Amino acid sequence: MSLGSERLTVQNPFLRYAQEAGWIYLACDEATRLRRGETGLVLHEVLVEKLQALNPGVVDGRRAEDLVGRLVRVRPSIEGNRVAWEFLKGLKTIFVPEERQERNVRLLDPSRVEANSFHATDELVYQSGERRIRLDLAFFVNGVPVLVVETKSAKRLDGMTRALEQIRRYHEDGSELMALAQLYALTHLVQFLYAATWRLSPKDLFNWRDELAADFETLVKTFIAPSRVLRLLTEFILFVRRDGELSKVVLRPHQMRAVERVLQRARDPEKHRALIWHTQGSGKAYTMITVARRLIQDPAFANPTVLMLVDRNELEQQLFTNLQAVGFAHAEIAESKAHLQELLRSDRRGLIVSTIQKFEGMPANICLRENVFMLVDEAHRSTGADLGNYLMGALPSATYIGFTGTPIDQTAHGKGTFQVFGVDDAPHGYLDRYSIRESIANGTTVPLHYALAPNELKVEREVLEREFLSLKGLEGVADVEDVNRVLDRAVTLKNMLMSPDRMARIAAFVADHFRNTIEPMGYKAFLVAVDREACCRYKVLLDHHLPPDYSAVVISGVANDPPELRAFHLSEEHERRIREDFRKPDECPKILIVTEKLLTGFDAPILYCIYLDKPMRDHVLLQAIARVNRPYEDEHGRRKPAGFVLDFVGIFDNLEKALAFDSQDIEGVVESLDVLKERFQALMQRGRETYLVITHGLTGDKAVEAVLEYSRDRDRRDEFYRYYRELQEINEILSPDEFLRPFLDDYRALSDMYAVLRSCFEARPISTVDFLRKTTQLVQKHTAGSLVSEPEVMYTLDAETLARLAHQETPETVKVFNLTKALRQIVEQQAAQLPYLISVGERAEAIVRAFEERQLTTQETLRQLIEGPIHEYEEAETKRKASDISPEDFTIYWLLEREGLPDSEVTARRLAEALQRLPHWRTSEQQEREVRRSMYRILLDAGVDDPAPIVEHLLDVLRRFRG
């Protein structure tokens, strides 16, 4: 058995583990029968039966059929997917004439797993018109397809990429089926990723992990367990509408874990406090919303009051201003302190959203019920001043759940947070934690790097220490307003920061750095100034170096501001437009100048760099720099490698003092660029010793041949790909930097090598998504003298072209890949009109695969290519051009000829006539069945003992014909 065989080592075990977990296996034919053919979406009989069983007295056979019709007719889009999810959630209704009212209909019963049916099948074929897809694995609950699984060989480094490409194709060619499916998973043993359907970017893929999961079997069984699938479908999916656009979210493993732990704590009569630390950027808001929804919907909590306390910036976000979009029909947003008091006094149930500040001055014992749950965002702030006392005094019997994106600090302030929220989980204080290091490892956030600005631009270290870093009152600072008050008193420090000469030099430095380092990467930046006045001054200074629309100031306006500040006040609408445009890659502004606003509660994944010119520390510093830790991927699939902070103050000179947290909690939070430089140097040394020696002393086609010969083994290629991608990411972050100059030629040579391998082995064009932006520019700029010499543009790809390539004076290895590439292009460009080419292409790929696996020598590969598929192509084209039959009819004749059938021309004519009599066989199941019967009879008459394989092959090839 081949170790990397997809079906034997991944797909079949997955199916076996699913059966052991409680799923019933349906053979492909049985699943097709229950779907009433390949165009069917649901297991019809199963769904009709379950609708009646789960809705006794409400749904009879006729109504069940009507509901099935409504479900399968949802729009083939994310909008339709939401409607399908609402069916699964039991939110859809049916009119019951006997009762003269609408009644909710259940498709699932999450509370009784045994009341549901769970079916799994493999190699499921779905036909939609002329479009056809084949799913590796499909999972049905009560007859509804809810989960699609794509498996790939464990040997393929790019297995997950290819699997995601397949899922994208399913959404395009099988959109009706994917409108019902809610989840998909990708796996190749080594990785197990899952995502919500209609979310098709790599950043939307989450790594499935379970505390118990030590091997593939446990991973599969914990994910596919029927009880978990039901919870995933009904409890951990959210649909969110922002700016009129609908998107879909499924929670990550750490979010699901936290939700379950919070609900468990809420049921505990002995414990009423909990603290959840999920690092910045890990989806805390969605966790809170899911907790709130579960508390309200669970009958065990007896129609509770859930208060969600968020900061002012979060409250402005659409997620909280449009809570109906995430399933809260009657949420209240407290408009004032008086409004909040009125809501609590009136015994308001359901969800109330407020800012923490509205609890100031709240009367004691305003609500004494026990089924009151307080979800407090940024919990490390809520204990400041008297807010903690007001919270506890107003709602003494409530359960308090704090959520924080930063860990508990080691100061007196941190001890206060622990006393309010963490006392029931001593000694560490957390009910659940998701650390910075875990978040980076899972790809939930990206790593952060920093660099110090040149010494002449930084403030004096002694002044920074005396007036800011050494102040005891600032330790554990959690609110930027507290930082602002200290800076207002730090006269010498602030004068240094706002020195006109220094600010002018920093503005020039920022403009140059942005133009040469950040903008070429396709990302955007914040300039964080010491106060509002400094923001306005920096805008004027930046406009001397950059186009005015490159930057914008976003500050809070005050009524009595002087004219120079009032000039930068923004209306709500104008600020909203600036925020939206900043998130878009091709729109200005590219730099936002801020001091307080947007440093919390603002997510813009395209934000890569913070130019820090404001002293900060502890929670405020962590929250600010976390603005750049969101993953991002551009339209070409290039991913943001990291976030970056350029420090003009000198805060990062002494990180231990600036971040008063347990070292284990902030391990890996931010690293100096010097660490990357050391890593780059080590990688380049490895490149010289391992890879560049391959082409030492060789040039041109001899160098290319050496690279191709060395890399024929897939393991070697994959190892080089991993090596080069890490090298390229570091280059993207560092470039341009004088440090890179000594490595430039060797880096270019390694990039050439990578381009050759991707182009030849992976059939990919050079300088596409494989290269990040700065490397793309480098490769395009220095094509002369490189290893890469793409064939000249071939205006005509035909048999003559192949013959010319076969007789070129090039090394045999290079010739193999040139011929293969040309054949692939011919098949890709012409197979839709000349379907017989599909068979030619398949033969060529099989030969090349054997060559790559060293089952064939180079000479034997070349011989087989020329005598096999290339000769077949030449011969077929000669006969086709001499005949007067259609390309489709010729394909039938040619495939029969290849099978060695006597009188293949006569038989082909009869088969073609059968197809012409049934012109809609590609879209009509009935006509396809009749075509099959006719083809079987004709082939049996022609003396074929077993016509089934020939019929299947013919129909498979002809389905791809586009005439």
N, C-alpha and C positions, 0 to 999 in steps of 0.2 A: 504494500500500500504506500502510495506517495505521501510523504509527511505533510506536504503543503496542499493536497487535494482539497478543494473547497467543499465539495459535497460530502466526502467521506469524513473529513476531520472537523468540519464546522457545521454545515447544514444538517446532516443527519444526527449528530450528537445533540444539537440544539432542539431538534424535534423530539428526540428521545427524552431529554430532560424535561421538556414541556409536558409530555405524556405522564412522566413520573410525578410532575407537579400537579396534575389533575386535568389536563386537556385531553380531549378525545380526538384521535387522529382520523381524518377523512382522506381517503385516497383521492387523487386528483379527479378521477372520473366521477366518483360519488359526490364530491364537492360541486363539480360542474352540473351534475343532475339536480342537486338541491338548489343550485342557482338558476335552474331552468335554462342552461346553456351558457356559453362563454360571454354573452352580453349581459348576463345577470349580475346584480350587485350584492344581493343578500341570499342567505340560505332560506329560501322562501317559506317552506313548510315549517322550519324551526321557528322563524320569527312570528308567523301567524299563530302557531300554537302557544308561544310564550306570551304574546300580547294578551291572549285570552286568559292564560293561567295567572298572570300578574295583575290583571284588571277584572276580576270576577264581577259580574253584574253590570259592568260598564262597557266592556268590549266583547262583542260576539264575532262570529266568523266574518260577516260582511264588513263590520267596522274595522276588524283587523286588516282585511284586504285594503280597505280605504287608507288606513294609516301607513301600510307598507308602500302604497302608491305615493303618498305625500312624502315619505322619507326618501325614496329612490329618485324623486323628481327634484330634489333640492338643487340649487344652482351649482355647477361644477367650478366652484371658487371658494375662497376663504369665507365669504358671506354665507354660502351654502353649508360650509363646514360648521359654522357657528350654529346654524339651524339644526343640523344633525346632532351636534353636541347638546342642544337644548332638548331634543328628543330623548337622548340618553339620560339627561339630568331629570327627566320627568316634568319639564316645564311646559310641554306642549299639551294642548287640550283637544277634546272631541265633544261635540254637542250630543247630549243624551236626551232625546225627545221625551221619554217617559218622565224625566225629572225636570225638563224644560230649563236646563242649565248646562254650562260647559264643565267638564270634569278633566282634571289632569290625568295623563296617561303615563304609565310606567313601562319603560323598555328594559330596565334593569332593577334588581333588588340588591343594593349594596349591603343591606343589613343582614341578609341571609344568602350567603354564598351558594349554598346548596340549591337555592331556588332558581339559579341561572344555569345555562348550558354553555360550555366552553369547547369550541372546536378549532382544530388547527389543520392546515393542509399545506402541501408543498407544490412548487411548480404550477401555481395557479395562473391560468391564461385568462386575460380579460380583453375582449374585443369591443372597440368603440368605432363604428364606421370602418374605415380602412386602417385605423390605428390599432395596434396590438401590443400588449405588454405581457411579460411573464414574471411573476413575483416568486422569489425564492421561497418565502414562507408568509402565510397570511393567517391571522388569528381572528376568530369570530366569537362574539359574546351574544348569546340569544339570537344568533343568525346574522348579526350586524358586523361587518368587517371593521375592526377597531385598531388593529396593529399590523404593520407591514415590517418584515425583517429582511434585510439584505445581507447576505453572507459573502465573504471573500476569503481567498486563500491566505493562510497565515504567512506564506512566504513573501507576499507582495508588500513592499514598503508603502506603496501608494494605494493599498487596498481600500482604506477608508475614503480616500478621494474618489476612487472609481465607484465605490458603493454609493456615495452621495450623488455622483453624476447619474447613476441609475435611478435613484429616488427622484431627482429632478425630472428625469424623462417620464417616470410614472405620473408625475403631476401634470406634465404636458400632454402625454398620449393617453393617460387613463384618469383624467381629471374627475370624471364622474365617480369612479371608485375612491379616489383620494378625498373627495368631498365628504365621504362617510367615515373614512379612517381618521383617527384622532392622533395616533402616535406612530413613529417609525423608529427602528433600531438598526444599527450597523455593527457588525462584529467580524473580526478575523482571529478569534481566540485571544490574541494579545490585548486587544482593546474591545470594549463594549460601550458603544455610544448610543444615546437616544435623544429624540427631539420631538417637538410638536409638528404634525403635518402642517404644510404651508409656511414653515420656517426652514429655509433651504440654504442658509449660509453656514460655513463651518463654525462660526462663533455661536450658532444656535444649538450646536451639538454638545451634550453634556455627558460627562464620564460617569457611567453607572458604577457606583461603589456601595458596598454594604459592609458593615462592621464584621460580618461573618464570612464575607466573600474572599476566599483565599485562592480559588481556582475557577476555571470556566464553568464547571458544573454548578457551583454555588452562585456564581454571578447570574447565570441564566435562571436558575430556580427562584432566586430571591426577586428577580425582576418580573418574571412571568407568573409568579404565584397568583392564582385566580383572585384571592382577596386583595392583593396589591394592585392588580390591573383594574379592579373595580374602583379602588380608592383613587388611582391615578386618573381614571376617566371622570369621576364625579366630584373629586375634591381638590385635585392639584392642577387643573387646567383653568386658565383665565383668558378671556377675550377682552382686549383693551382697544378703545378707539381714541386715537390722538390726531388732532388736526383733520378729522374726518376720515382718517385711514384706519381700517381695522387690522389689528395684529393679534397674535396668539402667543400665549406663554404657558409652558409647563414648568413646574418647579424643579429645581435641582435637588440632588439627594440631601444636601445639608439643610435645605429649606424644608423638605418633607419631614426630616428628622426633627427639626426644631418645632414644627407645627404639632407633631404628635406629642412631643415632650411638654409643650405648653398646655395642650388639652388635658394631658394626664395630670399636670399640676393643677389645672383649673378644677379638676374633679376631686382633688385631695383636700379633705376637710381640715387637715392639720397644717398645711403649708399654703401661704398666701402671697409669696414673693418669688420672683424669678428674674434672672438677668440673662439675656441672649446676646452674646458678642459674635456678630458676623461682620467680618472686616468690610471696610468701605468698598462699594462697587459689587457686592455679592448678592444683591437683590433683596435687601432688607424690607423695602416697601411692600413687595409682593408677599413676603412671608407674613408681615403684619396683616395685610388685607385678607389673606387666606385664613389666618387665625380668627380674625373678626367674623368672617363669613361662617366658619365652622361653629363658633360659639353661638351665633345667632340662630343657625339652622338646626342645631342639635337639641332635640326635645329635653334632654337630660338637664339642660341649663335653664329650663322654665322661662323662656322668653326674657332673656337678660338685657341689661344695658351694657353696651360696650363703648367705652370712651377711647378714642384714638387721639393721642396728643402728639402733634408734629410741630416742627419749627415753622416760622413764617415763610421761608423760602419753599419748603416742601408743600405748604398749603396752596401756594400759587401754581404748583404744577398741575397739569391737566388730570393726572391720576386721581387727585383728591377733589378737584373742582367738578369732575364728571364721574362720580362714583357709580352712577347707574350703569356705566359702561363695563364695570367689573362685577355687576350683579347685585348692587344695593339699590333697591327701588325707592326706599324711603329714608335715606341717610340725612342727618341734619348737620349742617356746618354752623358752629356757634359764631355769630357775628360780633359779639361783644361779651364783656364780663356779665352784664345784666342778662343777656340772652342765655348764656351758659347756666347761670343760676336758675333762671326760669325753667329751662329744660330739666334740670335735676330735681327741682322742687315739684314739677308736674309729673314726676314718675315716668319720664319718657323712656320707652324701651327701644331696642334696636341700636343702630350705630349713631354716635355723635362724634364729630371731628372738631377739634379745637386746637389752638396753640397753648403751649404750657403757660404763657404769661397770663392767660385769662383766668387762671386759678388764683392769681394774687388777690388777697383780701377775701377769699371765699369763706363764707360762714361755716362754722363747725357743724358736723352731723347733718349736713343738708340732705343726705340719703343714707339710710341705715341698712338697706337690703344687702344680702350676701351675694346675690347673683349680679353683681356689678364688677366688670372687668376693665381695668385700666391698662391700655397698651401705650407705653411711653417711648416715643422715638428719641434718639440721642439722650439716653437716660443719664449719661454723665453730666448733663447740664441741669437736669430737673432738680437736683439736690442743692443747687446754688442758692444763696441767700435764704429766704424763708419758704421757698416754693415747696420743699419737701414736707415741711410742717403743714402748709395749707392743704397739700394733697391728702396727707394721712388724716388730718382733722376733718376734712369735708366728707370723706368716704371711708369711715373707720373699718367697715366690714368688707371692703372690696378686696379683690385679688389684684396685685400690682405686678405687671410684667414689663420689665425694662428692656429696650432694644438699643444696642450701641454698635457703632461701626469702629470704635476704638476700644482697646482694652482698659481695664481699671488701672489707673496710675498708682504710683507708690506714695502719694502724698496724702495729707489729711483730707483733701477733696475726694480722692479715690476711696478713702475709708468711708466717707459719707455715702458715696454711691453704693458701696458694699452693704452698709447698714440698711439702706432703703430697699434695695432690690436683691442683694446676694446673700442675705443672712441665712436663708433656708438651704443654701448649697455650700456651706463651709467645707473645706478651708479656701477653695479657689474662687468661689463666688459666682460661678456660671452654671446655669442649667444646661446651656448648650454653647459651644464655641466653634467658630470656623475661622482659623487663624490666617494671617497674611500668607504664610508659607503654603498652607493647604490651598488657598485660593489661587495662587500663582501656579502651583503644581497641576491643578485641575483646569487651568485655562480660564477660570472665572474672571481673573484680573491678569494684567501683564506686569512684569517686573518694573521697578523704578530705578533710575540711575541719576546721579547728580554730578555736577562739576562746579568748581568755585571760579568765580570771575577773576580776572587779573587783579593782583593786589592793589593797584592804583585806583581801582573802582570800588573796592570794598571800604566799609567804615572802619575806624580804628578799633582793634580788638579790645583794648582796655575799656573804651567807652561802652562798647556793646555789652561787655561783661558787667560793668558797674551799674549801668542804667537799665539793663534789661535781664540778661541771663541769670544774674546772681540774686535777683529780687525774690525773697521767700514768698511774697504774696502772689507771685505769678505761677508758682509750681502747681502743676496739674490744671492749668487754665483750660477752660472748656468753651469759652465764648469769646468770639472776636471782639465784642464790645469791651470786655475786660482788658484785652490787649490794647485796644485803642486808648482807653483811659490811662494806661501806664505810659504809652508812647507820648500822649499829650503832656505828661509831666517830665519826660526824658528830653529836656531842652537841648542839651549838647548833641545827643544822638540824632534827634530829629533835624537839627540844623545841618548836621553832616549829610543826612539822607537827602535833604532838600536843597543842598548847595547847587546853585544854578549851573556852575561849571561841571560838577559831577553828573548831574542829571542830563546835561547836553551830551557828555561823553558816553553815558550809558545808553541814551537814545540812539546814538550813532552805532554803538556796539550791537544793540538789539536788532536794529534794522539790517546791519551787515550779516549778523548771525542768522537771522530769520531767512534772508534772501539766499544765503549760501548753504545753510544746513537744514533748516526745517521745511521751507517751501519746496525744495526739490524732492522731498519725501512725500509730499502731498498732504501734509498735516497743518494744524493750526496751533495758536499759542495764546496764553494769558500773560499779561504784564501786570504783576501785583505790586501796586505802589503803596506808600506808607499811609496816605490818607486821601480824601476826595480832592483836595487842592492839587496834590502831586499827580493824581490821575489826569486832571485837566491839563496840567503843564506838560506831562509826558505826551499827551495827544498832539499838542502844538509842536513839540520837538520832533516827534516821529514823522509828522507831515513834511518836515524838511528833507527827509530821506526816503520816504515811501509815498505812494499815491494816497491821497486822503481817505479813499474808501477802504484801504487796507486795514484800518484800525477804527475802533469805536470805544467810547467811554460808557461804562454801565455803573452808575452810582445812584444812591438814594438821594433824592432832592429834598432840600429843606426850604421852607417858605422864605426865610430871611437871608438866603444865600446871596453873596455878592454877584455882580454881573458875570464875572469870569467863570463862576461855577454854574450860574443859571443857564449859561449858553449850552451846557451839556446835560440839562434836564431832559428826560425822555417821557413822552406819554406812555401809557400802558401798551397801547397798540404798537408804537414805534419800538419799544423795548422787546415786545413779543416777536416782532419781525426780525430784529437783530439777533435774538436767540435762535430763531429758526434758521436764518441765513448762515449763522456761524456753524450750525451742524451740517450744512451742505458743502461738499468738497469744492464745487465750482463757483461758489458765491462768496462775496465779501460781506462782512469783514473777516479778515484772517487772524487778526490779533484783537483780543478784548482787553481793555485796560480797566482793572477792577481793584478794589481795596477790601471790600467786605461782601457786597452783593455777589452772588454766583459762586462764592467759595464753599457753600454748602447747598445741597439740594438741586444742583444743576448738572445734568449728565450730557456730555457731548463726546462720544467715543472718538471723534476725529481730533480732539484736543490731545496733543502730544507733549507740548513743552510749556513749562511755567518759568517765566523770568521773575525771580523772587527778589523784590526790593523792599520788603517789609519784614521787620523782625517778628518771628512767631515761635511758638514752642508747644510741646505736648499735644493735647487733643486738637487745638486749632491748627497746628502745623500738619499733623497727620491728615486731618480732614481736607486741608487745602491741597496738599500734594497728591492726595488720592483722586483729585479731579482728572489726572492724566493716566489713571490705571485701568481705564475701561478698554476692553478689546475692540478692535475696529478692523474692517476689511473693505478695501475699495472695490470698484466695479469690476476690476480685473482679477480679483481674488487675492491681492497682496494684503498681508496681515500686518498690523502694527506690532513691531517687535518688542516695544517697551514704552514706558513713559519717561520723561526727562525733566529735571529741575536744574536751572542755571542760577546759582546763588550769588547775588550781588551784595549780600549783607555779611556773610560769614557764619551763618547759623550752623552750616554743615561742617565747620571746622571742629566742632565738638558735639557730635550727635548724641553722646551719652547724656550730656547736660541738657540738650534741647528736647530730648524725649525721655521723660521721667517714668518709664515703664519697666516692667520686668523684661530682662533681655530676651528671655524665651518667647515672650509675647510679640516682640517686634523684630524677631530674627528674620533677616532677609527683606525688611521693609524697603530699604533703599541702599544702593551700593554706588561707590565712586566709579567714574569712568576709568580710573586707573586699573580697577579690577578687570574691566573689559579689555583694556590694552594688554594686560599681562596674558589674558586668555587668547587674544588675537595673535600675539607673538608666538605663543606655544602652538597654536593651530597652524600658523605659517611654517614653523619649523617642521611640524609633522608633514605638511604638504610637500615641502622640499625633499624630505627623506623618503616619503612613501609614493608620491604621485608624480612630481616633476622629474624624477629620475627616469620615469618610463620613456620620456621623449628626449632625454639628454643626448645631444649630438645629432638628432634627427630633425628634419624639416618637412613641410608640405605633406604629401600623401603618406610618406613613410611614418611621420609622427602620428597622423590620424590612425594609420593601421596599427601602430603599437598601442595606442590608447584603446582601440576597439578590441584588440586581441586580449589585452590585460583584463578588460571589463566584461568579457563574455559571460562570466559567472555572475548570476544575479546577486548573490550575497556580496560580492566585491562591489558591484555597482551600487547596491543599496547603502553599503558602508560609506562609499564616496559621496553619495547624495546626502546622507545625514551629516557628514563632515562639512561638505560645502555649504549647506543651508545654514548651519551655525556660523560658519565663517562669514557668509554673506550678510547675515543679520547684524553681526557686530560691525562689519564695514559700513552698513547703512547708518548705524547709530553714530559712529566715529567720524565718518567722512563729511566735509573735508577737514583734515587735521594733519599737521606737519609730521606727526608720528607715523602716518601711513606711507609717507614718501618712499622709504627704503623697501617697502613691500609691494609697491605698485606693479612692477613688471611681473613678479611671480603671481600676484593676485589675478592679474589679467590672464596669465597663462592657465591658471586653475579654472577661471571662468570660461575660457575657451574649451577646456576639457569637459566641463559640465555641459556646455552647449552642444558639443559633439555627441555626447552620450545621450542626452535627452532627444536630440534630433534623430539619431540613428536607431536607438533601442526603443524609445518610447513613441516614435513617430510623431514628435511634436515640433512645431516650428521654433526657430531660435528667437530669443528676446521676446518671449511672451511672459505670462505670469511667473514662469520659472525664475525670472530675475526681478529683484527689487529695483526701485527707480534709479538709484545712483549707479548700480551695476549696469543697468540697461544703457544708461548714458555712456558709461565707460566702454562697454562692448561695442556700441554703435560708433563711438568716436575713433576706436582703434581697430577697425576690421582688417586693415592692411597688415600683412605679416602674421595674422593670427592663425590658429589651427583650423578655424571654421571657414570653410569655403563651400557655401551652399551652391548647388548646381545652378547654372544660369537659368533664367526664366525659360521654361519650356512652353511655348505657345501652343504646341501640338503634342499631346501625349498619346503615342500610338505604338504600333509594333515596330516601326522604323526607329523610334526613339529608343526602345528597349534594345534593339539590335546594336545601335550605336553605343549605348552604355556597356553592353556585354563585350564589346571589342575595344573599349578604351584602354589606353596604356596606363592603368592604375593598379596598385596592389590588389590582390584577390579579395582580401577582407573588405577593403573600401568598395570594391566592385559589388560584393554581395549586398552591402547596405544601400548603395546607389540604386541597384536593380529593385530591391525590396521597396524602397521609398517611391520609386517611379510606379511600380505595380500598385502600391497602396493608393497613390493619387489617381491612377486610372480607374481603379475600382470605386473609390469614393465619388469621383466626378461623373462616371458613366454608368454605374451599375443600376441606377434607377431607370435608365432607358434601355440598358442592355443587361438584363438580369442574369444571363449565363455567366457574367463576369464575377458574380458572387462566389460561384464554385471555384473559379480560377484563383480568386483572392484567398479563399480558405486553404487551398492546396499550398499556396506560397507561404502563408502564415505557419502552417504545420512544419514546412521545411525549415523556416527560419527559427522556429521554436526549438527544433532538434539541434540546430547549429548553436544556438545560445546555450543549450544544456550540454554541449560538447558531445552529443551523440553522433554528429557528423563532422568531418574535417572541413576546412575552408574549401578545398578543391572539390570535395564531394557535394557540398552545399551548392557551389557555383554550378556544377554539372547538373544537379537535380533541378535547380531553378530554370536553367536554360532549356534542358530537355523536357522538363515538366510543364509548369504553368506558363512560362514564356512561350514555349513552342505551341502549347495548346491555344494560347491567345492569338498567336500569329495564324495558326491553322484555322481557328474559328472565324477570325475576321476575314480571311480570304474567302471562306465558304459563304459567310453571311453576305458579303458584298456581291458575291456572284449569284446569290439567290434573290427571289422576289417576294419572300415571305416576311411577315412582320417580326419585330424583335422578340415578341412574346412567343410566337410560334417557333422561331428559330431556337429559342432557349429550350423549349420542350424537346425539339429534335436533338439538340447538341447534348443535353443531359442524358437522353436515351442512348445516343451514340457512345457517350463515355461509359455507360453501363454495359456496352457490348451487345445490345439487342440487335438481332437480325431484323431486317426490314424496318429499321428505326424511323425512316422517313414516312412510311405508311402509317405506322403506329402513332407517330407524332401528329400527323394530320387528323387522325381520328380523335386523339386527346384534345387537340385544339378546337375541333368542332364541338366537343362536349362542353368545353369551357365557354364557347361563344353562345351556345344555347342557354347558358345560365350566367349571364353577364354580371349578376350581383352576388356571386358566390363569396366575395370577400366580406360583404356586410350582412348577408342573410345566412343564418345557420341552416335553414331548410335547404337553400340552394347549395350550400357547401356539402351537406350530407348527400344530396343527389349527385354532385360532381364526384365525390369520393366513390360512390357506388359505380358510376359510369367508368371511372378510371380503373377501378379494380377489374371490371368485366373486360375492358379493352386489353389490359396488360395480361390477364389470364389467357385471353384468346391468342395473345402474341407469344405464349409459351413461358411466361414468367411464373415460377412456382410460388414465390412469396412477394407479391406486389406492394405490401404495406410500406417498407422502407423507401421504395422509389416514389410512391404516391406522396408520402410525408415530405420527402426532399423536394419534389417538384412544387408542391403547394407552398412550402416554406419560402422557396426562392421566388415564386411568382407573386406571393403576397407583397414583396418589396418592389414590384414593378409599378412604375408611375406613368408609363406610356408617354 
